[in-house]
């Protein structure tokens, strides 16, 4: 049975603000360490009480929570554990489940509609750049030019913000041959920042890098500096916060730690607000191999930590995308205490976010695009001290994420957009650059099965119908 903040404080859901505050004060006193020296159980209970009061003390936040809680409970009453209808095409069902039918566990959790960024512990950010919606009716050559449905693209950002998550924008849309050039990426940044400011409460960071400078044209470190400065100035002019991307040009020209220090020293000295540094591994982008001036990851981390800690006042956090759990843990323990670690590990995020006695990682993840409602709800459970509830929701999504991001990892966007199509967030299964063809039919079938197992298909009939359409387009029909 789910424990709500009301349960933690021992008050009814219709309790007045005064009653909630009185209950909090009473519980805080009862569990205070001064009265319970060495009692770890009561110390944990105090943390839960503080977190629960944090949800309910603000009237607007409490109202949003109450509404989402009511929606969630109604959803459970009406749809919980329904069976998905049998596929009309038996060969499709056989691909998906290995049997003649497939079932969906309808256990998706509707999240609290509030800002996860104000929670006591974890920050959750969706890498929404993975969901730039292609206009399927545009008469363009997909491999050569991008046709963006701007209204639907921004609508997805609104959806993410409604879930209390943040948006990481344009982090790789202009890289790795994924279809967007720098001018189009900048237009995406401008539109997203404008939409966030119109809400007044929405968090968005945007990628600034050097991707408009071709690696062939990069001759000196000054070329890299100027490229960084151009994109930083453009993002800041739009009113945006910056994620400082890794640079292919710097990876080519940087001969060692000193070269990286020179570039980052110059660039960081000019930013207006603290940035997020992104260390992207070569499994995502082979051109970034040897980043920080060496192929030795231990030495690379020494260089990165030294540069980052030397500029702590200019850095909000570090996103590490190495798919190496222990290396991320080691790095976050070495960071300045004021610098956040944002996990980019789409294989091990649940345990990295949960953390250990020495710390935890915040979340800045591509997989959160595909599982945003579950991710938001899981973070809300963790915020009120319900570790079991957090793992119960987020744990089953990990196999799906590992499948979507399996090697060759750079084709993950196909799976992210396929999930959006299955769950109704996108009306078609087409991507910028024609990337819908980047994964096999069997890969998509396994993705469907894993999404089903994780309870992420909130409308099973729609998901089944759309799965049939995609399978039929690939020659698998009744």
C-alpha positions as CSV (number, residue, x, y, z in Angstrom):
1,X,0.0,0.0,0.0
2,X,1.4,3.4,-1.0
3,X,2.2,5.7,1.9
4,X,1.4,9.3,1.2
5,X,2.7,12.4,3.0
6,X,-0.6,12.5,4.9
7,X,0.1,9.0,6.2
8,X,3.6,10.0,7.3
9,X,2.2,12.9,9.3
10,X,-0.8,11.0,10.6
11,X,-3.4,13.5,9.4
12,X,-6.5,13.1,7.1
13,X,-6.3,14.4,3.6
14,X,-8.7,17.2,4.3
15,X,-6.6,18.4,7.3
16,X,-6.2,22.2,7.6
17,X,-2.8,23.8,7.1
18,X,-2.7,24.4,10.9
19,X,-3.4,20.8,11.6
20,X,-0.6,19.7,9.2
21,X,1.8,22.1,10.8
22,X,0.9,20.9,14.3
23,X,1.3,17.3,13.3
24,X,4.7,18.1,11.8
25,X,5.9,19.9,14.9
26,X,4.7,17.0,17.1
27,X,6.4,14.4,15.0
28,X,9.6,16.3,14.6
29,X,9.9,16.7,18.3
30,X,9.1,13.0,18.9
31,X,11.7,11.8,16.5
32,X,14.4,14.5,17.1
33,X,17.9,13.1,17.7
34,X,18.2,15.0,21.0
35,X,15.5,12.7,22.4
36,X,16.6,9.6,20.5
37,X,20.3,9.5,20.5
38,X,21.7,6.7,18.3
39,X,18.2,5.5,17.2
40,X,18.7,5.2,13.5
41,X,15.1,4.1,12.9
42,X,13.7,7.3,14.4
43,X,16.3,9.3,12.6
44,X,15.0,7.9,9.3
45,X,11.4,8.5,10.4
46,X,12.4,12.2,11.1
47,X,13.7,12.5,7.5
48,X,10.4,11.1,6.2
49,X,8.4,13.6,8.3
50,X,10.5,16.5,7.1
51,X,10.1,15.4,3.5
52,X,6.3,14.9,3.8
53,X,5.9,18.3,5.3
54,X,7.9,19.8,2.5
55,X,5.3,18.5,0.1
56,X,2.2,19.7,2.0
57,X,3.3,23.0,3.5
58,X,2.9,25.0,0.3
59,X,-0.8,25.4,-0.7
60,X,-0.2,25.4,-4.5
61,X,2.1,22.4,-4.3
62,X,-0.3,20.5,-2.0
63,X,-3.3,21.2,-4.4
64,X,-1.3,19.8,-7.3
65,X,-0.3,16.8,-5.3
66,X,-3.9,16.1,-4.2
67,X,-5.1,16.3,-7.8
68,X,-2.5,13.9,-9.1
69,X,-3.1,11.5,-6.2
70,X,-6.8,11.5,-7.0
71,X,-6.0,10.8,-10.6
72,X,-3.7,8.0,-9.7
73,X,-6.1,6.3,-7.4
74,X,-8.9,6.6,-10.0
75,X,-6.6,5.1,-12.6
76,X,-5.9,2.1,-10.3
77,X,-9.5,1.5,-9.7
78,X,-10.5,1.6,-13.3
79,X,-7.6,0.1,-15.1
80,X,-5.2,-1.7,-12.8
81,X,-3.9,-5.0,-14.2
82,X,-6.2,-5.1,-17.2
83,X,-5.2,-7.4,-20.0
84,X,-4.1,-6.1,-23.3
85,X,-6.3,-7.3,-26.2
86,X,-5.1,-10.2,-28.2
87,X,-3.2,-9.1,-31.3
88,X,-5.1,-9.6,-34.5
89,X,-1.9,-10.6,-36.2
90,X,-0.6,-13.8,-34.4
91,X,2.9,-13.5,-35.9
92,X,3.3,-10.0,-34.3
93,X,2.3,-11.4,-30.9
94,X,4.7,-14.2,-31.3
95,X,7.5,-11.7,-32.0
96,X,6.5,-9.7,-28.9
97,X,5.9,-12.4,-26.3
98,X,6.9,-15.7,-27.8
99,X,3.3,-16.8,-27.4
100,X,0.0,-16.2,-29.0
101,X,-0.8,-13.1,-26.9
102,X,0.8,-10.4,-24.8
103,X,-0.4,-8.9,-21.5
104,X,0.2,-5.5,-19.9
105,X,0.6,-5.0,-16.2
106,X,-1.1,-1.6,-15.9
107,X,1.0,-0.4,-13.0
108,X,2.1,3.0,-14.4
109,X,2.3,5.6,-11.6
110,X,0.8,9.1,-12.2
111,X,3.3,11.5,-10.6
112,X,2.7,14.4,-8.3
113,X,2.5,17.5,-10.5
114,X,5.2,19.5,-8.7
115,X,8.8,20.6,-9.1
116,X,11.2,17.8,-8.4
117,X,13.9,20.4,-8.3
118,X,12.7,21.7,-5.0
119,X,12.8,18.3,-3.3
120,X,15.2,17.8,-0.5
121,X,17.3,15.3,-2.4
122,X,17.1,14.6,-6.1
123,X,16.9,16.6,-9.2
124,X,15.4,14.9,-12.3
125,X,16.0,16.3,-15.8
126,X,14.8,14.8,-19.0
127,X,17.0,15.0,-22.0
128,X,14.2,16.2,-24.2
129,X,16.4,16.9,-27.2
130,X,15.9,13.3,-28.0
131,X,12.3,14.2,-28.8
132,X,12.4,16.8,-31.5
133,X,9.3,15.8,-33.4
134,X,9.6,15.4,-37.2
135,X,6.8,16.7,-39.4
136,X,5.9,13.5,-41.3
137,X,3.9,15.4,-44.0
138,X,6.8,17.7,-45.0
139,X,8.2,17.3,-48.5
140,X,11.9,17.1,-47.6
141,X,14.7,14.6,-47.9
142,X,15.0,13.3,-44.3
143,X,18.7,12.6,-44.6
144,X,19.5,16.0,-45.9
145,X,17.2,18.4,-44.1
146,X,15.0,18.6,-41.0
147,X,11.3,19.4,-40.9
148,X,10.4,20.2,-37.3
149,X,6.8,20.2,-36.0
150,X,7.5,23.0,-33.5
151,X,4.1,22.9,-31.8
152,X,4.3,19.2,-31.0
153,X,8.0,19.5,-30.0
154,X,7.3,22.2,-27.4
155,X,4.1,20.4,-26.3
156,X,6.3,17.5,-25.2
157,X,8.4,19.9,-23.1
158,X,5.2,21.1,-21.5
159,X,4.4,17.5,-20.7
160,X,7.7,17.0,-19.0
161,X,7.4,20.2,-17.0
162,X,3.9,19.1,-15.9
163,X,5.5,16.0,-14.4
164,X,7.7,18.2,-12.2
165,X,10.9,17.3,-14.2
166,X,13.3,19.6,-16.0
167,X,14.4,19.7,-19.6
168,X,17.9,19.3,-21.0
169,X,17.7,20.8,-24.4
170,X,19.8,20.5,-27.6
171,X,22.5,18.4,-26.0
172,X,23.2,16.2,-29.0
173,X,20.6,17.1,-31.7
174,X,23.4,18.9,-33.6
175,X,25.9,16.0,-33.2
176,X,26.5,12.5,-34.3
177,X,24.7,12.9,-37.6
178,X,21.2,13.1,-36.0
179,X,19.8,15.6,-38.4
180,X,19.9,19.1,-36.8
181,X,22.4,21.8,-37.6
182,X,23.4,24.6,-35.1
183,X,20.9,27.2,-36.4
184,X,18.0,24.8,-36.0
185,X,19.3,23.7,-32.6
186,X,19.5,27.3,-31.6
187,X,15.9,27.8,-32.7
188,X,14.9,24.9,-30.6
189,X,16.7,26.4,-27.6
190,X,15.0,29.8,-28.1
191,X,11.6,28.2,-28.3
192,X,12.1,26.0,-25.2
193,X,13.5,28.8,-23.1
194,X,10.6,31.0,-24.1
195,X,8.1,28.3,-23.2
196,X,9.8,27.7,-19.8
197,X,9.8,31.4,-19.0
198,X,6.1,31.7,-19.9
199,X,5.4,29.1,-17.2
200,X,7.5,30.9,-14.7
201,X,8.5,27.7,-12.8
202,X,10.0,25.4,-15.5
203,X,13.7,24.4,-15.5
204,X,15.6,24.1,-18.8
205,X,19.3,23.8,-19.5
206,X,20.6,23.9,-23.0
207,X,23.7,22.5,-24.7
208,X,26.5,24.8,-25.9
209,X,29.4,23.2,-27.7
210,X,31.5,23.5,-30.8
211,X,29.6,21.3,-33.3
212,X,29.2,24.1,-35.9
213,X,33.0,24.1,-36.2
214,X,33.8,21.1,-38.4
215,X,36.7,18.9,-37.0
216,X,38.5,19.4,-40.3
217,X,38.4,23.2,-40.0
218,X,39.6,23.2,-36.3
219,X,43.3,24.1,-36.5
220,X,44.1,25.6,-33.1
221,X,42.7,25.8,-29.6
222,X,41.7,29.4,-30.3
223,X,39.3,28.0,-32.9
224,X,37.8,25.8,-30.2
225,X,37.5,28.7,-27.8
226,X,35.8,30.9,-30.3
227,X,33.3,28.2,-31.2
228,X,32.4,27.6,-27.6
229,X,32.1,31.4,-27.0
230,X,29.8,31.8,-30.0
231,X,27.3,29.1,-28.8
232,X,27.5,30.2,-25.1
233,X,26.7,33.8,-26.1
234,X,23.8,32.7,-28.2
235,X,22.3,30.5,-25.4
236,X,22.8,33.3,-22.9
237,X,21.2,35.9,-25.2
238,X,18.1,33.6,-25.4
239,X,18.0,33.7,-21.5
240,X,19.1,30.1,-21.2
241,X,21.2,28.1,-18.7
242,X,24.1,26.1,-20.2
243,X,25.2,22.5,-20.4
244,X,28.8,22.7,-21.6
245,X,29.1,19.9,-24.1
246,X,32.2,17.9,-24.9
247,X,33.9,19.1,-28.1
248,X,35.0,16.9,-31.0
249,X,37.4,19.6,-32.1
250,X,39.0,19.7,-28.7
251,X,39.3,15.9,-28.7
252,X,41.2,16.2,-31.9
253,X,43.5,19.1,-30.9
254,X,44.0,18.6,-27.2
255,X,47.4,17.0,-26.6
256,X,47.1,16.7,-22.8
257,X,45.7,18.0,-19.6
258,X,47.2,21.4,-20.1
259,X,45.3,22.0,-23.3
260,X,42.0,21.1,-21.7
261,X,42.7,23.3,-18.8
262,X,43.4,26.3,-21.1
263,X,40.2,25.9,-23.0
264,X,37.9,25.2,-19.9
265,X,39.6,28.0,-17.9
266,X,38.9,30.5,-20.7
267,X,35.4,29.4,-21.4
268,X,34.2,29.0,-17.7
269,X,35.6,32.4,-16.8
270,X,33.0,34.0,-19.2
271,X,29.8,32.2,-18.3
272,X,27.1,34.3,-16.5
273,X,25.6,31.5,-14.4
274,X,26.9,28.1,-13.2
275,X,26.9,25.5,-16.0
276,X,26.7,21.7,-16.1
277,X,29.8,20.1,-17.6
278,X,29.1,17.0,-19.8
279,X,31.6,14.2,-20.1
280,X,30.4,12.1,-22.9
281,X,32.0,8.7,-23.5
282,X,33.0,7.3,-26.8
283,X,30.3,4.6,-26.7
284,X,27.9,7.5,-27.5
285,X,30.3,9.4,-29.8
286,X,33.4,7.6,-31.0
287,X,34.9,11.0,-32.0
288,X,35.2,11.8,-28.3
289,X,37.6,9.0,-27.5
290,X,40.6,10.2,-25.5
291,X,38.8,13.2,-24.0
292,X,40.6,15.1,-21.3
293,X,43.8,14.4,-23.2
294,X,44.3,10.6,-22.6
295,X,42.7,7.3,-23.3
296,X,43.4,6.2,-19.7
297,X,40.1,6.9,-17.9
298,X,41.8,7.1,-14.5
299,X,44.1,9.8,-15.7
300,X,41.2,11.5,-17.6
301,X,39.2,11.6,-14.4
302,X,42.2,13.2,-12.6
303,X,42.3,15.9,-15.2
304,X,38.5,16.4,-15.2
305,X,38.2,16.6,-11.5
306,X,41.1,19.0,-11.2
307,X,39.6,21.4,-13.8
308,X,36.1,21.1,-12.4
309,X,37.0,21.7,-8.7
310,X,39.2,24.6,-9.7
311,X,36.1,26.3,-11.1
312,X,33.5,25.2,-8.5
313,X,31.8,28.7,-8.4
314,X,31.1,28.4,-12.1
315,X,29.8,24.9,-12.1
316,X,26.4,23.7,-11.0
317,X,27.2,20.0,-11.7
318,X,28.7,17.4,-13.9
319,X,26.9,14.9,-16.1
320,X,28.9,11.7,-16.7
321,X,27.9,9.5,-19.6
322,X,30.4,6.6,-19.4
323,X,28.0,3.7,-18.5
324,X,30.4,2.9,-15.8
325,X,28.7,2.8,-12.4
326,X,31.8,2.6,-10.2
327,X,33.7,5.3,-12.1
328,X,30.8,7.7,-11.6
329,X,30.6,6.9,-7.9
330,X,34.4,7.5,-7.5
331,X,34.1,10.8,-9.3
332,X,31.2,12.1,-7.3
333,X,33.1,11.4,-4.1
334,X,36.0,13.6,-5.4
335,X,33.9,16.6,-6.5
336,X,33.7,19.8,-4.5
337,X,30.8,19.6,-2.1
338,X,28.9,22.3,-3.9
339,X,29.0,20.5,-7.3
340,X,26.2,18.1,-8.1
341,X,26.8,14.8,-9.9
342,X,24.2,14.2,-12.6
343,X,24.1,10.6,-13.7
344,X,24.0,9.9,-17.4
345,X,24.2,6.2,-16.9
346,X,21.2,4.7,-18.7
347,X,22.3,1.2,-17.5
348,X,22.5,1.8,-13.7
349,X,20.6,4.9,-12.9
350,X,18.2,3.5,-10.3
351,X,21.0,2.5,-7.8
352,X,23.1,5.6,-8.6
353,X,20.1,8.0,-7.9
354,X,19.3,6.0,-4.7
355,X,22.9,6.5,-3.6
356,X,24.8,5.2,-0.6
357,X,26.0,6.5,2.8
358,X,28.5,8.7,1.1
359,X,26.3,10.4,-1.5
360,X,24.0,10.1,-4.5
361,X,23.6,11.2,-8.1
362,X,21.0,13.5,-9.4
363,X,19.4,12.5,-12.7
364,X,20.0,13.9,-16.2
365,X,19.0,11.0,-18.3
366,X,17.9,10.2,-21.8
367,X,15.8,7.3,-20.6
368,X,13.7,9.7,-18.6
369,X,12.3,10.9,-21.9
370,X,10.8,7.5,-22.5
371,X,9.7,6.8,-18.9
372,X,9.0,10.3,-17.6
373,X,5.8,9.6,-15.6
374,X,7.3,6.6,-13.8
375,X,10.6,8.6,-13.2
376,X,8.7,11.5,-11.7
377,X,6.7,9.3,-9.4
378,X,9.7,7.3,-8.3
379,X,11.6,10.5,-7.4
380,X,8.6,11.7,-5.4
381,X,8.6,8.4,-3.4
382,X,12.4,8.9,-2.7
383,X,11.8,12.4,-1.6
384,X,9.5,11.2,1.2
385,X,11.9,8.5,2.3
386,X,10.1,5.6,0.5
387,X,13.2,3.9,-0.9
388,X,11.2,0.6,-1.5
389,X,8.6,2.5,-3.4
390,X,11.3,4.2,-5.5
391,X,12.9,0.9,-6.5
392,X,9.5,-0.7,-7.0
393,X,8.7,1.9,-9.7
394,X,12.1,2.6,-11.3
395,X,13.7,-0.8,-11.0
396,X,11.5,-2.5,-13.7
397,X,12.4,0.2,-16.2
398,X,16.1,-0.6,-16.1
399,X,16.0,-3.6,-18.5
400,X,14.1,-1.5,-21.0
401,X,16.7,1.3,-20.8
402,X,19.5,-1.1,-21.2
403,X,17.8,-2.4,-24.3
404,X,17.1,1.0,-25.8
405,X,20.8,2.1,-25.2
406,X,22.4,-1.2,-26.2
407,X,25.3,-1.0,-28.6
408,X,25.5,0.7,-31.0
409,X,24.4,3.2,-28.4
410,X,24.2,6.1,-30.8
411,X,20.9,4.6,-32.2
412,X,19.0,5.0,-28.9
413,X,16.8,7.7,-30.3
414,X,14.9,5.2,-32.3
415,X,13.8,3.4,-29.1
416,X,12.9,6.7,-27.3
417,X,10.6,7.8,-30.1
418,X,9.1,4.4,-30.5
419,X,8.1,4.6,-26.9
420,X,6.6,8.0,-27.5
421,X,4.6,6.5,-30.3
422,X,3.4,3.5,-28.3
423,X,2.3,5.7,-25.3
424,X,0.5,8.3,-27.4
425,X,2.9,11.2,-27.0
426,X,3.7,11.1,-30.8
427,X,1.2,10.3,-33.5
428,X,3.7,8.7,-35.9
429,X,6.9,6.8,-35.8
430,X,9.2,8.9,-37.9
431,X,12.4,10.7,-36.8
432,X,14.5,13.5,-38.0
433,X,17.1,12.1,-40.3
434,X,15.1,9.0,-41.0
435,X,16.4,7.4,-37.8
436,X,13.2,5.2,-37.4
437,X,15.0,2.7,-39.5
438,X,18.1,2.5,-37.2
439,X,16.9,-0.5,-35.2
440,X,15.7,-3.9,-36.3
441,X,12.2,-5.3,-36.1
442,X,13.2,-7.7,-33.4
443,X,14.7,-4.9,-31.4
444,X,11.4,-3.0,-31.5
445,X,9.5,-6.2,-30.6
446,X,11.7,-6.7,-27.5
447,X,11.3,-3.1,-26.6
448,X,7.5,-3.5,-26.6
449,X,7.8,-6.6,-24.4
450,X,10.1,-4.8,-21.9
451,X,7.8,-1.7,-21.8
452,X,4.9,-4.1,-21.1
453,X,6.9,-5.8,-18.3
454,X,7.7,-2.4,-16.7
455,X,4.0,-1.4,-16.7
456,X,4.6,1.6,-19.0
457,X,1.9,1.1,-21.6
458,X,-1.0,3.1,-20.0
459,X,-3.3,2.5,-22.9
460,X,-2.9,-1.1,-23.9
461,X,-5.4,-1.1,-26.8
462,X,-3.7,1.9,-28.4
463,X,-0.2,0.4,-27.9
464,X,-1.3,-2.9,-29.4
465,X,-2.8,-1.2,-32.4
466,X,0.2,0.9,-33.0
467,X,2.5,-2.1,-32.6
468,X,0.5,-3.9,-35.3
469,X,0.9,-0.9,-37.7
470,X,4.7,-0.9,-37.3
471,X,5.0,-4.6,-37.6
472,X,2.9,-4.6,-40.8
473,X,5.0,-1.9,-42.3
474,X,8.0,-4.2,-41.8
475,X,6.3,-7.1,-43.5
476,X,4.9,-8.9,-40.5
477,X,1.1,-9.2,-40.8
478,X,-1.7,-11.6,-40.1
